[in-house]
Amino acid sequence: MKLEKRIFISNTLMVLLSLVVLLAIGSGMINMYHETVNKNNQLDSNILKVETILKKNQGDVLDWSALSLSLAEYNYRLCVSEGDSLIYCNIRHPEDDIKSFLKTLKLSADQQNVFFGDGVTTIGQLIPVGNETYAVVAVNYSIHNKLFGVDRSYFEKFLIIFLLVGLASIAVLILISQLLTKRLVKHIMTPIHQLTESAKRIEEGDLSTPIIYTGNDEFEIVCASFNQMQFHLKEEQDKNATYEKARTDMITGISHDLRTPLTSVKGYIKGLQDGIANTAEKQAQYLSIAYKKASDMDVLLQRLFYFSKLETGNLPFFPVETDLGKFAQKFVLDIQDDLKHKNASIRVEISDGIHPVRIDKEQIRQVLANLVENALKYARVEPLELSLKVSRENEYQVLNFADNGNGVSPEKLPHLFEQFYRGDESRNSKNSDGNGLGLYIVKYIIEAQGGTVIAENNQGLKFTMTLPSAKGGSV
């Protein structure tokens, strides 16, 4: 049950229970009062006997205590006054209330007067004794009208009992409410404590301990979301650790790779300085080798430059509108002579029509150069045959680059564009400058210009790049 619904039902039940209890108590007390009043709403049956007792005790000297004992046998109390003074009274009520009550009675000396009200029968008479006249009143007070040792009327008893029962009911309801609230608070605080403890664990670096909470309420969703967040944090932490290791390895590798050509350049220049290359032919050879090694160093430094720009998001783009077919033809012409020296060749195929795109030529050239370099390192086939095809598909221009090599294993294919990923972990002489950035740079540049790139095995390794057509439609 949802927590919001549970709280609503709990509060509603407590209100309804309180109302039902109070209505039941009120109805029961009112019925009890009416039954008691109806039962006692009649003259006392001992009136004649009491009248007889009062007549017998008329005389010159009256013993009020003895008279009181005689009346008590019939549940009557005695009250005697003379003028404004209360001579004798065994009714336990305030004296002022009794005097006020006696003044309301109209008594005579000729006969006994009987009064009835609020279930109480009163018999009174004026009795002259010598020069004094006493108002003698007998009041029927049942022993059932005693409450806490004090004589009370039925209405007073009703109010007091109603108050006591009401207070007791309120106390019981408060106790039940406290028990239900305590249970609800415990139900709420259990997951909150677990969330707090898990937050502390995360702060201390523990991302592997999940929250174990089962319950059909909102907290189950919260705890599940917290576990999901913790899982992603753990995943990112592991990824960052892998990334940092790969970056450290890359920097170490590039440092190593820079040291090798740098040592060669220094060695050949030293040979020239020391006169080891003592002929024009040897000098030209030394200079050629030193230049080639310096060029290799330039490639590595360019990679570091790209890496720095990618890390900060500051790699500049200067797009211009050009024809992708003509751009591909020029790139092939520029590199085909260099490929011949490496026992490789490249051919270009362009579909009919124009292929307008808006690209940064230098960056797209870098993309194609990286793909060529990747093929030379990892295709492992001789002679290496490369192909570059340009075609159009709907609103996109498609650039396909493929080689006739061995491709890559299916499990490595999805990771080719990841940062610092190297399909071949070894660092032999052929791929010693591999640093896992070439294809990552390819993906970054293509996507930054609104395109996409995918890799697949197709009688070798094939890269399919799509770029949006320029809106002008002409170059």
BAGU-64263 format. One line per 3 residues: for each residue x, y, z of C-alpha. Coordinates in Angstrom, 1 decimal. Each point is the difference from the previous one (the first is absolute). Last residue first. Example, Ala and Ser with C-alpha at 12.3 -4.5 7.8 and 13.67 -1.06 7.14 Angstrom:
13.7/-1.1/7.1 | -1.4/-3.4/0.7;
! end
This chain:
29.5/24.2/-54.8 | -3.6/-0.9/-0.4 | -2.9/-1.3/2.1;
-0.3/3.1/2.0 | -1.2/-1.9/3.0 | 3.2/-1.9/0.4;
-0.5/-3.7/0.3 | 0.3/-1.5/3.5 | 3.0/-2.3/0.5;
0.0/-3.7/0.2 | 3.1/-2.1/0.7 | 0.2/-3.8/-0.6;
3.2/-1.7/1.1 | 0.9/-3.4/-1.4 | 2.5/-2.5/1.4;
0.8/-3.0/-2.2 | -2.2/-2.2/-2.1 | -2.8/2.0/1.6;
0.5/0.3/3.8 | -1.8/3.0/1.3 | 0.7/3.5/1.3;
-2.5/2.9/0.5 | 0.3/3.8/-0.4 | -2.6/2.7/0.3;
-0.2/3.6/-1.1 | -0.9/3.4/1.4 | 3.4/1.6/-0.3;
0.9/-0.8/3.6 | -1.1/-3.6/-0.7 | 2.7/-0.4/-2.7;
2.7/1.7/2.0 | -0.6/-2.0/3.2 | -0.4/-3.4/-1.8;
3.3/0.5/-1.9 | 1.8/1.2/3.2 | -1.1/-3.2/1.8;
1.3/-1.9/-3.0 | 3.5/1.4/0.4 | 0.2/0.3/3.8;
0.8/-3.6/1.1 | 3.8/0.7/0.3 | 1.6/-1.9/-2.8;
3.6/1.3/-0.4 | 1.6/-3.4/0.2 | -2.3/-1.5/-2.6;
2.6/-1.6/-2.3 | 2.8/-0.2/2.4 | -2.1/-1.9/2.6;
-2.2/1.5/2.6 | -2.4/-2.7/0.8 | -3.6/0.7/1.0;
-1.4/-0.2/-3.5 | -3.6/1.2/0.1 | 1.2/3.2/1.7;
-2.5/2.1/1.9 | 1.3/3.3/1.4 | -3.4/1.7/-0.5;
-2.6/-2.3/-1.4 | -0.6/-0.1/-3.8 | 1.0/-3.6/-0.5;
-2.0/-1.3/3.0 | -3.0/-1.5/-1.9 | 2.3/-2.0/-2.3;
2.0/-1.6/2.7 | -2.4/-2.9/0.7 | -0.5/-0.6/-3.7;
3.8/-0.6/-0.6 | 1.6/2.6/-2.3 | 0.5/0.2/-3.7;
2.5/-2.3/-1.8 | 1.0/2.5/-2.6 | -1.5/1.0/-3.4;
-0.6/3.6/1.1 | -3.0/2.3/0.0 | -1.0/3.7/0.2;
-3.6/0.9/-0.9 | -1.2/3.6/-0.1 | -3.7/0.6/-0.2;
-1.7/3.3/-0.7 | -3.3/0.5/1.7 | -3.4/1.4/-0.9;
-1.2/-3.2/-1.8 | 3.1/-2.3/-0.3 | 2.8/1.4/-2.2;
3.3/-1.7/-0.9 | 3.7/0.4/0.5 | 2.3/-3.0/0.1;
3.6/-0.3/1.2 | 1.8/-3.4/-0.4 | 3.2/-1.3/1.5;
2.1/-3.0/-1.1 | 2.9/-1.2/2.1 | 2.4/-2.2/-1.9;
0.6/-1.7/2.4 | -2.3/-0.6/2.9 | 0.2/0.8/3.7;
-2.9/2.5/0.1 | 1.2/1.4/3.3 | 2.7/2.7/-0.5;
-0.6/1.0/-3.7 | -3.8/-0.1/0.6 | 0.2/2.3/3.0;
2.2/2.4/-1.9 | -2.5/0.2/-2.8 | -2.8/0.5/2.4;
1.9/2.8/1.8 | 0.8/1.7/-3.2 | -3.7/-0.1/-1.0;
-1.0/1.7/3.2 | 2.8/2.5/-0.2 | -1.2/1.0/-3.4;
-3.4/0.4/1.5 | 1.6/2.4/2.5 | 1.8/2.0/-2.6;
-3.0/0.2/-2.2 | -2.3/1.3/2.7 | -3.4/-1.0/-1.5;
-3.1/1.3/-1.8 | -1.0/-2.7/-2.5 | -0.9/0.0/-3.7;
0.2/-3.3/-1.8 | -0.6/0.6/-3.7 | -1.3/-2.5/-2.4;
1.1/-3.5/-0.9 | 1.5/-2.3/2.6 | 3.7/0.4/1.0;
2.5/-2.9/0.2 | 3.5/0.5/1.3 | 2.9/-2.4/0.0;
2.8/-0.5/2.4 | 3.3/-1.9/-0.1 | 2.4/-1.6/2.5;
3.5/-1.4/-0.1 | 1.3/2.7/2.4 | 1.9/1.9/-2.7;
-3.1/-0.1/-2.2 | -2.0/1.6/2.9 | 2.1/3.2/-0.2;
-0.8/0.4/-3.7 | -3.7/-0.6/0.7 | -0.3/2.6/2.8;
-0.7/3.4/-1.7 | -1.9/-1.5/-3.0 | -2.4/-1.9/2.4;
-0.6/3.2/2.0 | -0.8/2.0/-3.2 | -2.5/-2.6/-1.1;
-1.7/-0.1/3.4 | -0.5/3.8/-0.1 | -1.3/-0.1/-3.5;
-2.6/-2.5/1.1 | -0.9/1.9/3.2 | -0.7/3.2/-1.9;
0.6/3.0/2.2 | -1.8/2.5/2.3 | 2.3/1.2/2.8;
0.2/-0.9/3.6 | 2.7/1.5/2.3 | 0.1/-2.2/3.1;
2.2/0.6/3.0 | 0.7/-2.8/2.6 | -0.7/1.8/3.3;
-2.0/-2.7/1.8 | 2.6/-0.1/2.8 | 0.8/-3.7/-0.3;
-0.4/0.1/-3.8 | 2.5/2.8/-0.4 | 2.6/-1.7/2.2;
-0.4/-3.3/-1.9 | 0.3/1.8/-3.3 | 3.2/1.6/1.1;
1.3/-3.3/1.3 | -0.8/-1.6/-3.3 | 1.9/2.8/-1.8;
2.9/-0.6/2.3 | 0.1/-3.6/-1.1 | -0.2/0.9/-3.7;
2.7/2.6/0.4 | 2.2/-2.6/1.6 | -0.4/-2.2/-3.1;
0.9/3.0/-2.1 | 3.2/0.5/2.1 | 0.8/-3.6/-0.7;
-0.5/0.5/-3.8 | 2.2/3.2/0.1 | 2.8/-1.8/1.8;
-0.2/-2.9/-2.5 | 0.2/2.5/-2.9 | 2.8/2.0/1.6;
2.1/-3.1/0.6 | -0.6/-1.2/-3.6 | 0.9/3.4/-1.5;
3.2/0.0/2.1 | 0.8/-3.5/-1.1 | -0.3/1.0/-3.7;
2.0/3.2/0.5 | 2.8/-2.0/1.5 | 1.6/0.2/3.5;
-3.0/-1.1/2.0 | 2.1/-0.8/3.1 | 1.1/3.6/0.0;
-0.6/0.6/3.7 | -2.8/2.5/-0.6 | -1.7/-2.2/-2.6;
0.1/-3.0/2.3 | -1.3/2.2/2.9 | -2.9/1.0/-2.2;
-0.6/-3.7/-0.7 | 0.1/-0.9/3.7 | -2.2/2.9/1.1;
-2.6/-0.9/-2.5 | 0.1/-3.6/1.0 | -0.3/0.8/3.7;
-3.0/2.2/-0.8 | -1.5/-2.8/-2.1 | 0.2/-2.3/3.1;
-0.8/2.5/2.7 | -3.3/1.0/-1.6 | -1.3/-3.5/0.1;
0.9/-0.4/3.6 | -1.8/3.2/0.9 | -2.9/-1.1/-2.2;
-0.2/-3.2/1.9 | 0.2/1.6/3.5 | -2.6/2.5/-1.1;
-2.2/-2.8/-1.3 | 0.5/-2.2/3.1 | -1.0/3.0/2.2;
-3.0/0.6/-2.1 | -1.0/-3.7/0.1 | 0.4/-0.1/3.8;
-2.0/3.2/0.3 | -2.7/-1.4/-2.3 | -0.2/-3.3/1.9;
-0.3/1.9/3.3 | -2.6/2.3/-1.6 | -2.0/-3.0/-1.3;
0.2/-1.7/3.4 | -1.3/3.2/1.7 | -2.6/0.5/-2.7;
-1.3/-3.5/0.6 | 0.0/0.4/3.7 | -1.8/3.3/-0.3;
-2.5/-1.7/-2.4 | -0.6/-2.8/2.6 | -0.4/2.6/2.8;
-2.6/1.8/-2.1 | -1.8/-3.3/-0.7 | 0.1/-0.8/3.7;
-1.5/3.4/0.8 | -2.7/-0.4/-2.6 | -0.9/-3.4/1.6;
0.0/1.6/3.4 | -2.3/2.8/-1.2 | -2.3/-2.5/-1.8;
-0.3/-2.2/3.1 | -0.5/3.2/2.0 | -3.2/0.8/-1.9;
-1.8/-3.1/1.3 | -0.3/-3.8/-0.4 | 2.9/-0.9/2.2;
3.3/-1.7/-0.3 | 3.3/1.7/0.9 | 3.6/-1.2/-0.5;
2.1/3.1/-0.7 | 3.0/-0.9/-2.1 | 3.7/-0.4/1.2;
2.5/0.4/-2.9 | 0.5/3.8/0.0 | 2.1/0.3/3.1;
2.0/3.2/-0.3 | -0.5/1.5/3.5 | -2.5/2.4/-1.4;
-1.8/-2.9/-1.7 | -0.1/-1.8/3.4 | -1.4/3.2/1.6;
-2.7/0.2/-2.7 | -0.8/-3.7/0.6 | -0.4/0.6/3.7;
-2.4/2.9/-0.7 | -2.0/-2.0/-2.5 | -0.3/-2.9/2.5;
-1.1/2.4/2.7 | -2.6/1.4/-2.4 | -1.1/-3.5/-0.9;
-0.8/-0.9/3.7 | -1.3/3.5/0.9 | -3.2/-0.3/-2.0;
-1.1/-3.4/1.4 | 1.1/1.0/3.5 | -2.0/3.2/-0.3;
-3.1/-2.0/-1.1 | 0.4/-2.4/3.0 | 0.5/2.9/2.4;
-3.0/1.8/-1.5 | -2.2/-3.2/0.4 | 1.1/-0.4/3.6;
-0.4/3.7/0.7 | -3.5/0.0/-1.5 | -1.0/-3.0/2.1;
1.2/1.8/3.1 | -1.7/3.2/-1.0 | -3.3/-1.9/-0.6;
0.3/-1.7/3.4 | 0.6/3.3/1.7 | -2.9/1.6/-1.8;
-2.2/-2.9/1.1 | 1.0/0.4/3.6 | -0.7/3.7/-0.2;
-3.4/-0.6/-1.5 | -0.8/-2.6/2.6 | 0.9/2.4/2.8;
-1.9/3.0/-1.6 | -3.1/-2.1/-0.6 | 0.2/-1.3/3.5;
0.2/3.5/1.4 | -2.8/1.4/-2.2 | -2.3/-2.9/0.7;
0.6/0.1/3.7 | -0.8/3.7/0.0 | -3.2/-0.7/-1.9;
-1.0/-2.6/2.4 | 0.4/2.2/3.0 | 3.0/-0.3/2.3;
0.7/-1.1/3.5 | 3.8/-0.1/0.6 | 2.0/-3.0/1.0;
1.7/-0.2/-3.5 | -3.4/-0.3/-1.5 | -3.1/-0.6/2.0;
-3.3/-0.1/-1.9 | -0.3/-3.8/0.5 | -0.4/0.6/3.7;
-3.4/1.5/-0.8 | -0.6/3.5/1.3 | -3.7/0.5/1.1;
0.0/3.4/1.8 | -1.7/0.6/3.3 | -0.6/3.7/0.9;
-0.7/1.5/3.4 | -0.5/3.8/-0.1 | 0.1/0.9/3.7;
-2.2/2.6/1.7 | 1.2/1.3/3.3 | -1.9/1.4/3.0;
-0.6/-3.4/1.4 | 0.5/-2.5/-2.7 | -2.0/0.8/-3.2;
0.5/-2.6/-2.8 | -0.2/1.3/-3.6 | -0.2/-3.0/-2.3;
2.0/-1.7/-2.8 | 0.1/-3.1/-2.1 | 2.4/-0.1/-3.0;
0.1/-2.7/-2.7 | 3.0/0.2/-2.4 | -0.1/-1.3/-3.6;
0.9/3.5/-1.4 | -3.1/1.4/1.7 | -2.7/-0.9/2.6;
-1.5/1.9/2.9 | -2.3/-1.1/2.8 | -1.4/2.4/2.6;
-1.0/-1.2/3.5 | -3.0/1.7/1.5 | -1.1/2.9/2.1;
3.4/1.5/0.7 | 0.7/0.9/-3.7 | 3.0/-0.3/-2.3;
0.6/1.7/-3.3 | 3.4/-1.3/-1.1 | 2.3/2.3/-2.0;
1.6/1.3/3.2 | 1.1/-3.5/0.9 | 2.0/-0.4/-3.3;
1.8/3.4/0.5 | 0.9/-1.1/3.5 | 1.3/-3.4/-1.3;
2.1/1.7/-2.7 | 1.5/2.4/2.6 | 0.9/-2.9/2.2;
1.9/-1.9/-2.7 | -1.3/-3.5/-0.4 | 0.4/-3.1/2.1;
-3.5/-0.3/1.3 | 0.2/-0.8/3.8 | -1.6/3.3/1.0;
-0.8/1.6/3.4 | -0.6/3.5/1.2 | 0.5/2.0/-3.2;
-0.6/3.6/0.8 | -2.0/2.4/-2.2 | -3.3/-0.5/1.9;
0.4/-3.3/1.9 | 1.2/-2.8/-2.2 | -0.1/-3.8/0.1;
1.3/-2.4/-2.7 | -0.5/-3.7/0.2 | 1.1/-2.7/-2.5;
-2.3/-2.7/-1.2 | 1.0/-3.5/-1.2 | -2.9/-1.8/1.8;
2.0/-1.2/3.0 | 1.7/3.4/-0.1 | -3.2/1.7/1.1;
0.2/-1.7/3.5 | 3.7/0.9/0.3 | -0.7/3.6/-0.8;
-2.8/0.2/2.6 | 2.4/-1.3/2.6 | 2.5/2.6/-1.0;
-2.6/2.8/0.0 | -1.2/-0.8/3.5 | -2.9/2.4/0.3;
-1.1/1.6/3.2 | -3.5/1.5/0.4 | -1.5/-2.5/-2.3;
-0.4/-1.2/-3.6 | 1.9/-3.3/-0.5 | -3.1/-2.2/-0.6;
-1.1/2.3/-2.9 | 3.3/-0.2/-1.8 | 0.1/-3.8/0.3;
-3.5/-0.3/-1.4 | 0.9/2.2/-2.9 | 3.0/-2.2/-0.7;
-2.2/-3.1/0.0 | -2.5/1.6/-2.3 | 2.7/1.1/-2.5;
1.7/-3.4/-0.1 | -0.9/-0.7/-3.7 | 2.1/2.9/-1.2;
-1.7/2.1/-2.6 | 0.8/-0.7/-3.6 | 2.7/1.0/-2.5;
2.5/-2.5/1.3 | -0.2/-2.6/-2.7 | -0.5/2.7/-2.6;
3.0/1.9/1.2 | 2.2/-3.1/0.1 | -1.1/-1.1/-3.5;
0.5/3.4/-1.3 | 3.5/0.2/1.4 | 1.0/-3.4/-1.2;
-1.3/0.8/-3.5 | 2.0/3.3/0.0 | 3.1/-1.9/1.3;
-0.2/-2.6/-2.7 | -0.6/2.4/-2.8 | 2.9/2.2/1.1;
2.4/-3.0/0.4 | -1.0/-1.4/-3.4 | 0.3/3.4/-1.7;
3.4/0.6/1.6 | 1.2/-3.5/-1.0 | -1.3/0.4/-3.6;
1.6/3.5/-0.3 | 3.4/-1.2/1.3 | -0.1/-3.0/-2.3;
-0.8/2.1/-3.0 | 2.8/2.4/0.7 | 2.5/-2.8/0.7;
-1.1/-1.8/-3.2 | 0.4/3.1/-2.1 | 3.5/0.6/1.4;
1.1/-3.6/-0.7 | -1.6/-0.1/-3.5 | 1.8/3.2/-1.0;
3.3/-1.1/1.4 | -0.3/-3.4/-1.9 | -1.0/1.7/-3.2;
3.1/2.3/0.1 | 2.2/-3.0/0.9 | -1.2/-2.0/-3.0;
-1.3/-3.5/0.9;
! end
